[in-house]
């Protein structure tokens, strides 16, 4: 990531991360999505896959973008302790599967983010099936 990309993806408030994620995904920008994660981040997708690392996250993001996905997030809470934050978000996703079928899953995400030494926040763990509704 170059300095211009870093400036465009810098998040100074962890509560903003879910909205930056939705904006990047909805815009079809896989690189902007991946830039919101630490290099060793883990994601549990709503379909049950567990992914670790930028390459796996990029591949999953590209597959999601191919479905013309539209994600909407609603922040429930953010709890910050030092350089770690717990973020709870309700979400709705509209997408089209390769066979043309439309899906509209919903859920609640539990995310853990960490602040880097420069104060920028990124996802460390994103669990799309993170809490019972």
Backbone torsions as a table, in degrees:
resi	resn	phi	psi	omega
1	UNK	NA	131.6	178.3
2	UNK	-87.7	175.4	-175.4
3	UNK	-62.9	-35.9	179.5
4	UNK	-66.2	-42.2	178.3
5	UNK	-65.1	-40.8	179.1
6	UNK	-61.4	-41.0	180.0
7	UNK	-65.3	-36.4	-178.8
8	UNK	-73.5	-21.4	-176.9
9	UNK	-111.6	4.4	-178.8
10	UNK	-68.5	125.8	179.4
11	UNK	-116.8	118.0	-178.1
12	UNK	-95.2	-6.6	-179.9
13	UNK	-133.6	118.1	-176.3
14	UNK	-60.4	-24.6	178.8
15	UNK	-65.8	-17.3	-179.9
16	UNK	-83.7	-21.8	-175.6
17	UNK	-52.1	-48.1	-178.5
18	UNK	-61.6	-32.5	-179.7
19	UNK	-76.0	-37.5	175.5
20	UNK	-64.5	-38.7	177.3
21	UNK	-61.5	-50.1	-179.9
22	UNK	-61.4	-43.8	-179.8
23	UNK	-60.7	-45.3	-178.6
24	UNK	-67.0	-43.4	179.4
25	UNK	-63.2	-47.3	-178.7
26	UNK	-64.5	-27.2	177.6
27	UNK	-82.6	-7.5	-178.9
28	UNK	75.4	26.5	-176.0
29	UNK	-104.3	87.1	-177.4
30	UNK	-61.2	-37.5	-179.0
31	UNK	-66.0	-37.6	177.7
32	UNK	-68.1	-36.2	176.4
33	UNK	-62.4	-52.0	-176.8
34	UNK	-62.1	-33.1	180.0
35	UNK	-65.5	-15.2	179.3
36	UNK	-83.3	-2.2	-177.1
37	UNK	-113.3	147.5	167.5
38	UNK	-65.7	154.6	-177.6
39	UNK	-57.8	-32.8	-177.6
40	UNK	-102.1	21.2	-176.6
41	UNK	-65.1	154.9	176.8
42	UNK	-122.8	140.3	178.4
43	UNK	-131.0	132.2	171.5
44	UNK	-104.2	110.6	-174.4
45	UNK	-76.9	164.9	179.6
46	UNK	-66.6	-19.3	178.2
47	UNK	-89.6	1.8	173.5
48	UNK	99.0	-3.3	178.9
49	UNK	-76.8	144.8	173.4
50	UNK	-112.0	120.5	-176.0
51	UNK	-117.6	142.0	176.4
52	UNK	-134.1	134.2	175.7
53	UNK	93.7	158.9	-173.9
54	UNK	-61.6	-40.9	-177.3
55	UNK	-65.0	-43.6	178.4
56	UNK	-65.2	-40.6	178.7
57	UNK	-65.6	-39.7	178.9
58	UNK	-63.5	-46.3	-179.3
59	UNK	-60.7	-44.2	178.6
60	UNK	-64.1	-41.3	179.5
61	UNK	-63.0	-42.8	179.1
62	UNK	-63.3	-38.6	176.5
63	UNK	-64.4	-40.9	179.8
64	UNK	-66.7	-42.4	178.5
65	UNK	-60.8	-37.3	-179.5
66	UNK	-62.9	-21.9	178.7
67	UNK	-84.6	4.2	-176.0
68	UNK	56.9	41.4	-176.5
69	UNK	-64.3	144.2	172.9
70	UNK	-126.8	115.0	-177.2
71	UNK	-106.5	135.8	173.7
72	UNK	-123.8	127.3	178.2
73	UNK	-113.2	144.7	174.2
74	UNK	-129.8	116.5	-178.0
75	UNK	-69.6	128.4	174.5
76	UNK	-96.6	-46.4	-179.8
77	UNK	-164.8	158.2	173.4
78	UNK	-137.3	132.3	177.6
79	UNK	-127.9	119.9	-176.5
80	UNK	-109.0	132.6	173.8
81	UNK	-134.1	104.7	-178.3
82	UNK	63.4	-122.7	-178.1
83	UNK	-99.5	19.2	-178.6
84	UNK	-127.6	141.0	178.4
85	UNK	-133.8	141.5	173.3
86	UNK	-104.4	126.3	-176.5
87	UNK	-123.7	129.5	176.9
88	UNK	-116.4	127.6	-175.1
89	UNK	-136.4	136.1	167.8
90	UNK	-91.5	142.0	-176.9
91	UNK	-138.4	155.6	172.7
92	UNK	-131.4	138.5	179.6
93	UNK	-130.5	132.9	171.9
94	UNK	-116.2	130.5	-177.7
95	UNK	-151.5	163.5	177.2
96	UNK	-118.3	122.1	179.5
97	UNK	-73.6	163.6	-179.6
98	UNK	-55.9	-28.3	179.1
99	UNK	-82.8	1.8	178.6
100	UNK	94.2	-8.4	179.5
101	UNK	-70.0	138.6	176.9
102	UNK	-91.1	138.2	173.9
103	UNK	-124.5	152.1	179.7
104	UNK	-142.0	65.4	178.8
105	UNK	-71.3	156.0	175.3
106	UNK	-132.5	162.3	177.4
107	UNK	-177.0	-170.6	177.5
108	UNK	-130.4	127.5	179.6
109	UNK	-101.8	137.6	167.8
110	UNK	-110.4	123.7	-178.5
111	UNK	-126.7	145.6	172.3
112	UNK	-115.2	128.3	176.1
113	UNK	-121.8	155.3	178.2
114	UNK	-126.3	146.5	175.1
115	UNK	-89.3	134.0	175.5
116	UNK	-77.8	172.5	179.0
117	UNK	-58.3	-25.8	-179.7
118	UNK	-89.5	3.0	178.1
119	UNK	90.9	-3.4	177.9
120	UNK	-79.6	139.8	-179.7
121	UNK	-99.3	140.3	175.9
122	UNK	-141.4	155.1	175.7
123	UNK	-66.9	137.2	171.6
124	UNK	-107.4	-40.6	178.2
125	UNK	-138.4	131.1	177.6
126	UNK	-130.1	112.6	-178.0
127	UNK	-114.0	100.6	-176.0
128	UNK	-69.8	-12.9	173.8
129	UNK	-114.0	42.2	-165.6
130	UNK	-77.4	-16.0	-177.8
131	UNK	-159.0	142.8	178.2
132	UNK	-65.4	149.3	178.7
133	UNK	-92.8	NA	NA
